[in-house]
Amino acid sequence: MEDGAQLAGARIRQILDGDVAAARYAVARARLRSLAACFPNHPVVAKREAQLAEEAARLLGEARKSLAAGEYREADRTGRRVMEVWPAAA
């Protein structure tokens, strides 16, 4: 991978850490799309997309458990968090 892609990946990785820590998931997804547009198949994109998808899958499991337990408000709140983290998971 060329130096520009490595530098961009390192910087985006740092920025994404802050975005995710602050629950700015829409911003994180936009940054990932931008990196992928400039550097297709960049490893940071694949890794971070997988992390967001895993978090969304975990939350979706929680939402389903809440729904099954009749905890509808909690299921709704958790389902909304799934949509914030990774809309494709829903």
N, CA, C and O atoms as a MOPAC input file, in Angstrom:
PM7 MOZYME 1SCF
protein

 N      0.85300 1    -1.17400 1     0.00000 1
 C      0.00000 1     0.00000 1     0.00000 1
 C      0.89700 1     1.23500 1     0.00000 1
 O      1.90600 1     1.27700 1     0.70400 1
 N      0.54100 1     2.19600 1    -0.75900 1
 C      1.39200 1     3.38200 1    -0.85900 1
 C      1.31600 1     4.24000 1     0.38800 1
 O      0.38400 1     4.11100 1     1.18200 1
 N      2.29500 1     5.11700 1     0.56200 1
 C      2.40200 1     5.92600 1     1.77000 1
 C      1.17200 1     6.78500 1     2.03100 1
 O      0.74500 1     6.91800 1     3.17700 1
 N      0.60100 1     7.36800 1     0.98700 1
 C     -0.58500 1     8.21100 1     1.16100 1
 C     -1.73800 1     7.44700 1     1.78000 1
 O     -2.43200 1     7.95900 1     2.65800 1
 N     -1.94000 1     6.23900 1     1.32800 1
 C     -3.01900 1     5.41500 1     1.86900 1
 C     -2.73600 1     5.04600 1     3.32400 1
 O     -3.64600 1     5.02900 1     4.15300 1
 N     -1.47300 1     4.75200 1     3.63000 1
 C     -1.11700 1     4.40400 1     5.00600 1
 C     -1.31700 1     5.58500 1     5.94200 1
 O     -1.84700 1     5.43200 1     7.04300 1
 N     -0.89100 1     6.75800 1     5.50400 1
 C     -1.05400 1     7.95500 1     6.32600 1
 C     -2.52800 1     8.28500 1     6.52800 1
 O     -2.96200 1     8.60000 1     7.63600 1
 N     -3.28300 1     8.20900 1     5.44700 1
 C     -4.71600 1     8.49500 1     5.54600 1
 C     -5.39200 1     7.50100 1     6.48100 1
 O     -6.21500 1     7.88400 1     7.31300 1
 N     -5.04900 1     6.24000 1     6.34300 1
 C     -5.63300 1     5.21300 1     7.20000 1
 C     -5.30800 1     5.43500 1     8.66400 1
 O     -6.17600 1     5.28700 1     9.52300 1
 N     -4.06400 1     5.78900 1     8.95700 1
 C     -3.66000 1     6.02500 1    10.34100 1
 C     -4.41800 1     7.20200 1    10.93000 1
 O     -4.88200 1     7.14100 1    12.06900 1
 N     -4.54300 1     8.26400 1    10.16600 1
 C     -5.24800 1     9.45800 1    10.66400 1
 C     -6.73900 1     9.19500 1    10.81500 1
 O     -7.34000 1     9.56900 1    11.82200 1
 N     -7.33300 1     8.55800 1     9.82600 1
 C     -8.76400 1     8.24700 1     9.90900 1
 C     -9.03300 1     7.31900 1    11.08600 1
 O    -10.03800 1     7.47400 1    11.77900 1
 N     -8.14500 1     6.35500 1    11.32000 1
 C     -8.31300 1     5.43500 1    12.45300 1
 C     -8.37600 1     6.21700 1    13.76600 1
 O     -9.22200 1     5.93300 1    14.61400 1
 N     -7.49100 1     7.19500 1    13.93900 1
 C     -7.49300 1     8.02200 1    15.15100 1
 C     -8.79500 1     8.80800 1    15.27100 1
 O     -9.40000 1     8.87300 1    16.34100 1
 N     -9.20700 1     9.39300 1    14.17200 1
 C    -10.43200 1    10.18900 1    14.18000 1
 C    -11.64000 1     9.30500 1    14.46900 1
 O    -12.52400 1     9.68600 1    15.23700 1
 N    -11.67500 1     8.13200 1    13.85800 1
 C    -12.79400 1     7.21200 1    14.08300 1
 C    -12.88700 1     6.77700 1    15.53300 1
 O    -13.98500 1     6.61600 1    16.06600 1
 N    -11.74200 1     6.58400 1    16.17600 1
 C    -11.75800 1     6.23100 1    17.59300 1
 C    -12.53000 1     7.28000 1    18.38900 1
 O    -13.34300 1     6.94100 1    19.24900 1
 N    -12.27600 1     8.54200 1    18.10100 1
 C    -12.99000 1     9.62000 1    18.77700 1
 C    -14.45500 1     9.66800 1    18.41500 1
 O    -15.30300 1     9.89800 1    19.27700 1
 N    -14.76400 1     9.45100 1    17.13900 1
 C    -16.16000 1     9.45800 1    16.70200 1
 C    -16.96300 1     8.37000 1    17.40200 1
 O    -18.05900 1     8.62200 1    17.90200 1
 N    -16.41400 1     7.16600 1    17.43400 1
 C    -17.12100 1     6.04600 1    18.04600 1
 C    -17.23700 1     6.24200 1    19.55200 1
 O    -18.28900 1     5.96800 1    20.13100 1
 N    -16.17100 1     6.71100 1    20.19300 1
 C    -16.20800 1     6.95100 1    21.64100 1
 C    -17.27900 1     7.98100 1    22.00200 1
 O    -17.89200 1     7.89800 1    23.06700 1
 N    -17.49700 1     8.93900 1    21.12200 1
 C    -18.49800 1     9.98200 1    21.36100 1
 C    -19.85800 1     9.63700 1    20.76600 1
 O    -20.76500 1    10.46900 1    20.75300 1
 N    -19.99600 1     8.41300 1    20.27500 1
 C    -21.25500 1     7.93400 1    19.67900 1
 C    -21.68100 1     8.76000 1    18.46900 1
 O    -22.87300 1     8.96400 1    18.24000 1
 N    -20.70300 1     9.23500 1    17.69400 1
 C    -20.98600 1     9.95700 1    16.44400 1
 C    -20.89200 1     8.94800 1    15.28800 1
 O    -19.99900 1     9.02800 1    14.44500 1
 N    -21.82300 1     8.01500 1    15.27400 1
 C    -21.75800 1     6.91500 1    14.32200 1
 C    -22.00000 1     7.35800 1    12.88100 1
 O    -21.35900 1     6.84200 1    11.96500 1
 N    -22.90200 1     8.29100 1    12.66900 1
 C    -23.15500 1     8.76700 1    11.30200 1
 C    -21.89600 1     9.41600 1    10.73300 1
 O    -21.57000 1     9.22900 1     9.56100 1
 N    -21.20000 1    10.17000 1    11.55600 1
 C    -19.95200 1    10.80600 1    11.13000 1
 C    -18.91000 1     9.73400 1    10.83400 1
 O    -18.20000 1     9.81900 1     9.83200 1
 N    -18.81500 1     8.73300 1    11.69400 1
 C    -17.84500 1     7.65100 1    11.47900 1
 C    -18.12700 1     6.92000 1    10.16800 1
 O    -17.20300 1     6.61900 1     9.41300 1
 N    -19.40300 1     6.63500 1     9.89500 1
 C    -19.74800 1     5.95800 1     8.63300 1
 C    -19.39600 1     6.82700 1     7.43100 1
 O    -18.92100 1     6.31300 1     6.41800 1
 N    -19.61900 1     8.12500 1     7.52700 1
 C    -19.27800 1     9.03000 1     6.42600 1
 C    -17.76600 1     9.05300 1     6.19400 1
 O    -17.31200 1     9.04900 1     5.05000 1
 N    -16.99700 1     9.07600 1     7.26500 1
 C    -15.53400 1     9.06100 1     7.12600 1
 C    -15.06800 1     7.75900 1     6.47200 1
 O    -14.17000 1     7.76800 1     5.63000 1
 N    -15.68100 1     6.64600 1     6.86600 1
 C    -15.32200 1     5.36200 1     6.25600 1
 C    -15.62100 1     5.36100 1     4.76000 1
 O    -14.82200 1     4.87200 1     3.96200 1
 N    -16.78400 1     5.91500 1     4.38200 1
 C    -17.12300 1     5.99200 1     2.95000 1
 C    -16.11100 1     6.85000 1     2.19900 1
 O    -15.71500 1     6.51500 1     1.08200 1
 N    -15.69500 1     7.95400 1     2.80700 1
 C    -14.71400 1     8.83600 1     2.16700 1
 C    -13.37400 1     8.14200 1     1.98100 1
 O    -12.75000 1     8.24900 1     0.92500 1
 N    -12.93400 1     7.42900 1     3.01700 1
 C    -11.67100 1     6.70600 1     2.90300 1
 C    -11.76800 1     5.63500 1     1.82300 1
 O    -10.84200 1     5.46500 1     1.03000 1
 N    -12.87800 1     4.92000 1     1.79100 1
 C    -13.06700 1     3.86500 1     0.78400 1
 C    -13.11900 1     4.44700 1    -0.62500 1
 O    -12.66200 1     3.80900 1    -1.57300 1
 N    -13.66800 1     5.64300 1    -0.77000 1
 C    -13.72900 1     6.26500 1    -2.09100 1
 C    -12.33000 1     6.62900 1    -2.59400 1
 O    -12.03200 1     6.51100 1    -3.78200 1
 N    -11.48600 1     7.07100 1    -1.67200 1
 C    -10.12200 1     7.44500 1    -2.06000 1
 C     -9.19700 1     6.24300 1    -2.17700 1
 O     -8.33900 1     6.19100 1    -3.05800 1
 N     -9.37800 1     5.28400 1    -1.28500 1
 C     -8.50000 1     4.11600 1    -1.23100 1
 C     -9.34600 1     2.84700 1    -1.12800 1
 O     -9.51500 1     2.30600 1    -0.03600 1
 N     -9.87600 1     2.37100 1    -2.25300 1
 C    -10.71200 1     1.16000 1    -2.22100 1
 C     -9.96400 1    -0.00500 1    -1.54800 1
 O     -8.75400 1    -0.15900 1    -1.71400 1
 N    -10.68300 1    -0.78900 1    -0.81500 1
 C    -10.15400 1    -1.97500 1    -0.12700 1
 C     -9.11400 1    -1.65600 1     0.94300 1
 O     -8.27200 1    -2.49800 1     1.25700 1
 N     -9.16400 1    -0.46000 1     1.50000 1
 C     -8.23300 1    -0.09600 1     2.56200 1
 C     -8.55900 1    -0.93600 1     3.80700 1
 O     -9.73300 1    -1.08600 1     4.14800 1
 N     -7.54900 1    -1.48200 1     4.48800 1
 C     -7.81500 1    -2.35100 1     5.63800 1
 C     -8.52800 1    -1.66400 1     6.80500 1
 O     -9.25800 1    -2.31700 1     7.55100 1
 N     -8.32600 1    -0.36500 1     6.96700 1
 C     -9.02600 1     0.34600 1     8.03900 1
 C    -10.52400 1     0.31600 1     7.79000 1
 O    -11.30500 1     0.16000 1     8.72900 1
 N    -10.93200 1     0.46200 1     6.54100 1
 C    -12.35600 1     0.43500 1     6.22000 1
 C    -12.95800 1    -0.91700 1     6.59300 1
 O    -13.98400 1    -0.97900 1     7.27000 1
 N    -12.32600 1    -1.98600 1     6.15700 1
 C    -12.85000 1    -3.32300 1     6.43800 1
 C    -12.91700 1    -3.58000 1     7.94100 1
 O    -13.90800 1    -4.11500 1     8.43900 1
 N    -11.87300 1    -3.20200 1     8.65500 1
 C    -11.83100 1    -3.45100 1    10.09900 1
 C    -12.90700 1    -2.66200 1    10.83200 1
 O    -13.63400 1    -3.21500 1    11.65700 1
 N    -13.01000 1    -1.38200 1    10.53400 1
 C    -13.97800 1    -0.53800 1    11.24400 1
 C    -15.41500 1    -0.88300 1    10.86900 1
 O    -16.29700 1    -0.86100 1    11.72800 1
 N    -15.66000 1    -1.19700 1     9.61400 1
 C    -17.00800 1    -1.61900 1     9.22700 1
 C    -17.39500 1    -2.88900 1     9.97500 1
 O    -18.52600 1    -3.02200 1    10.44200 1
 N    -16.46000 1    -3.81100 1    10.08500 1
 C    -16.73200 1    -5.05600 1    10.81700 1
 C    -17.00900 1    -4.76800 1    12.29200 1
 O    -17.89800 1    -5.38000 1    12.88300 1
 N    -16.26000 1    -3.85000 1    12.88700 1
 C    -16.47900 1    -3.50600 1    14.29200 1
 C    -17.86000 1    -2.88900 1    14.49900 1
 O    -18.56800 1    -3.24100 1    15.44300 1
 N    -18.23800 1    -1.97400 1    13.61900 1
 C    -19.55400 1    -1.35400 1    13.74200 1
 C    -20.67100 1    -2.37100 1    13.51800 1
 O    -21.68600 1    -2.34500 1    14.21400 1
 N    -20.48500 1    -3.25500 1    12.55800 1
 C    -21.48500 1    -4.28800 1    12.29800 1
 C    -21.61400 1    -5.23900 1    13.48600 1
 O    -22.72100 1    -5.65500 1    13.82700 1
 N    -20.49400 1    -5.58600 1    14.11700 1
 C    -20.54000 1    -6.45800 1    15.29200 1
 C    -21.25700 1    -5.78700 1    16.45600 1
 O    -22.04900 1    -6.42400 1    17.15100 1
 N    -20.98500 1    -4.51200 1    16.66800 1
 C    -21.66500 1    -3.77700 1    17.72900 1
 C    -23.16600 1    -3.71500 1    17.45700 1
 O    -23.97500 1    -3.89700 1    18.36700 1
 N    -23.52800 1    -3.46300 1    16.22100 1
 C    -24.94600 1    -3.40900 1    15.86500 1
 C    -25.60500 1    -4.77700 1    16.05100 1
 O    -26.74400 1    -4.85200 1    16.51100 1
 N    -24.91200 1    -5.84500 1    15.70500 1
 C    -25.45900 1    -7.19200 1    15.88700 1
 C    -25.65800 1    -7.49400 1    17.37200 1
 O    -26.65500 1    -8.10300 1    17.76200 1
 N    -24.71100 1    -7.06800 1    18.18700 1
 C    -24.85000 1    -7.25900 1    19.63500 1
 C    -26.07200 1    -6.51700 1    20.16600 1
 O    -26.86200 1    -7.06500 1    20.93500 1
 N    -26.21300 1    -5.26700 1    19.74500 1
 C    -27.36100 1    -4.46900 1    20.16600 1
 C    -28.67100 1    -5.06200 1    19.65800 1
 O    -29.67500 1    -5.05700 1    20.36900 1
 N    -28.66000 1    -5.56700 1    18.44000 1
 C    -29.86900 1    -6.18200 1    17.88300 1
 C    -30.27500 1    -7.39200 1    18.72200 1
 O    -31.46100 1    -7.60300 1    18.97400 1
 N    -29.29900 1    -8.18600 1    19.15500 1
 C    -29.59100 1    -9.30600 1    20.04000 1
 C    -30.22700 1    -8.84700 1    21.34500 1
 O    -31.17100 1    -9.46600 1    21.83600 1
 N    -29.70600 1    -7.76100 1    21.90200 1
 C    -30.28600 1    -7.19500 1    23.12200 1
 C    -31.71900 1    -6.72500 1    22.88000 1
 O    -32.60200 1    -6.94900 1    23.70700 1
 N    -31.93900 1    -6.08000 1    21.75500 1
 C    -33.28100 1    -5.59500 1    21.43900 1
 C    -34.26500 1    -6.75800 1    21.31200 1
 O    -35.39800 1    -6.67300 1    21.78700 1
 N    -33.83300 1    -7.82600 1    20.67900 1
 C    -34.70600 1    -8.99900 1    20.53100 1
 C    -35.02600 1    -9.63000 1    21.88000 1
 O    -36.15700 1   -10.05500 1    22.11300 1
 N    -34.03100 1    -9.69400 1    22.77500 1
 C    -34.27100 1   -10.23400 1    24.11300 1
 C    -35.27300 1    -9.36300 1    24.86600 1
 O    -36.18000 1    -9.87100 1    25.52500 1
 N    -35.09900 1    -8.06000 1    24.76300 1
 C    -36.02600 1    -7.14100 1    25.42500 1
 C    -37.43100 1    -7.30500 1    24.87700 1
 O    -38.40300 1    -7.30200 1    25.63200 1
 N    -37.53800 1    -7.44700 1    23.58100 1
 C    -38.84500 1    -7.63500 1    22.95300 1
 C    -39.49500 1    -8.92700 1    23.43800 1
 O    -40.67900 1    -8.94900 1    23.77500 1
 N    -38.71300 1    -9.99800 1    23.46900 1
 C    -39.24400 1   -11.28300 1    23.91700 1
 C    -39.68600 1   -11.23900 1    25.38000 1
 O    -40.61100 1   -11.94800 1    25.77600 1
 N    -39.02500 1   -10.40700 1    26.17400 1
 C    -39.36400 1   -10.27500 1    27.58800 1
 C    -40.50800 1    -9.28500 1    27.82000 1
 O    -40.91500 1    -9.05400 1    28.95800 1
 N    -41.01800 1    -8.70800 1    26.73900 1
 C    -42.09900 1    -7.74300 1    26.87100 1
 C    -41.63800 1    -6.36400 1    27.29800 1
 O    -42.45700 1    -5.53000 1    27.68600 1
 N    -40.35600 1    -6.11400 1    27.23500 1
 C    -39.79700 1    -4.80700 1    27.59000 1
 C    -39.73700 1    -3.95100 1    26.32500 1
 O    -38.67100 1    -3.73800 1    25.74800 1
 N    -40.89800 1    -3.47100 1    25.91500 1
 C    -41.03500 1    -2.83100 1    24.61100 1
 C    -40.28300 1    -1.51200 1    24.49800 1
 O    -39.70000 1    -1.21900 1    23.45400 1
 N    -40.29100 1    -0.72200 1    25.55000 1
 C    -39.56700 1     0.56200 1    25.48400 1
 C    -38.07100 1     0.32200 1    25.34300 1
 O    -37.40100 1     0.97900 1    24.54700 1
 N    -37.55000 1    -0.63100 1    26.12400 1
 C    -36.11700 1    -0.93100 1    26.03500 1
 C    -35.77800 1    -1.50800 1    24.66200 1
 O    -34.73900 1    -1.18400 1    24.08700 1
 N    -36.65400 1    -2.35700 1    24.14200 1
 C    -36.43500 1    -2.92200 1    22.80600 1
 C    -36.40800 1    -1.81200 1    21.75900 1
 O    -35.58500 1    -1.83600 1    20.84300 1
 N    -37.30400 1    -0.84500 1    21.89400 1
 C    -37.33900 1     0.28100 1    20.96100 1
 C    -36.07300 1     1.12600 1    21.07300 1
 O    -35.47100 1     1.48800 1    20.06200 1
 N    -35.67700 1     1.43600 1    22.29700 1
 C    -34.45300 1     2.24000 1    22.49500 1
 C    -33.22900 1     1.53700 1    21.91600 1
 O    -32.40100 1     2.15000 1    21.24200 1
 N    -33.13600 1     0.25300 1    22.19100 1
 C    -31.97700 1    -0.48600 1    21.70100 1
 C    -32.02900 1    -0.62600 1    20.18400 1
 O    -30.99600 1    -0.54900 1    19.51900 1
 N    -33.20900 1    -0.83000 1    19.64000 1
 C    -33.35700 1    -0.90300 1    18.18400 1
 C    -32.94200 1     0.40200 1    17.51000 1
 O    -32.33900 1     0.39400 1    16.43700 1
 N    -33.26600 1     1.49700 1    18.14000 1
 C    -32.85200 1     2.79400 1    17.59100 1
 C    -31.33300 1     2.95200 1    17.63000 1
 O    -30.74200 1     3.55000 1    16.73000 1
 N    -30.71000 1     2.41600 1    18.66800 1
 C    -29.24400 1     2.46400 1    18.74900 1
 C    -28.61600 1     1.62700 1    17.63200 1
 O    -27.58000 1     1.99700 1    17.07900 1
 N    -29.24800 1     0.50000 1    17.30500 1
 C    -28.76400 1    -0.31700 1    16.19100 1
 C    -28.73500 1     0.52900 1    14.92700 1
 O    -27.75100 1     0.51400 1    14.18700 1
 N    -29.80600 1     1.26000 1    14.68400 1
 C    -29.89900 1     2.08800 1    13.47800 1
 C    -28.86800 1     3.20400 1    13.47600 1
 O    -28.40500 1     3.61500 1    12.41200 1
 N    -28.50200 1     3.69900 1    14.64900 1
 C    -27.45800 1     4.73200 1    14.72400 1
 C    -26.08100 1     4.14800 1    14.41200 1
 O    -25.28600 1     4.74900 1    13.68900 1
 N    -25.81800 1     2.97500 1    14.96500 1
 C    -24.48500 1     2.38000 1    14.82500 1
 C    -24.24600 1     1.88500 1    13.40400 1
 O    -23.25800 1     2.25400 1    12.76900 1
 N    -25.14800 1     1.05300 1    12.91100 1
 C    -24.94000 1     0.43500 1    11.58000 1
 C    -26.30300 1     0.10200 1    10.99600 1
 O    -26.81900 1    -0.99100 1    11.22800 1
 N    -26.90300 1     1.02900 1    10.23400 1
 C    -28.25400 1     0.82300 1     9.70500 1
 C    -28.42800 1    -0.45900 1     8.89200 1
 O    -29.52300 1    -1.01900 1     8.85100 1
 N    -27.37100 1    -0.92200 1     8.25300 1
 C    -27.49700 1    -2.13800 1     7.43500 1
 C    -27.78000 1    -3.37000 1     8.27700 1
 O    -28.18900 1    -4.40100 1     7.74300 1
 N    -27.56700 1    -3.27800 1     9.59300 1
 C    -27.78900 1    -4.44500 1    10.46100 1
 C    -29.26400 1    -4.70600 1    10.69700 1
 O    -29.65400 1    -5.82400 1    11.03500 1
 N    -30.07900 1    -3.69100 1    10.52200 1
 C    -31.51000 1    -3.84500 1    10.81000 1
 C    -32.25700 1    -4.52500 1     9.68700 1
 O    -33.46800 1    -4.72500 1     9.78300 1

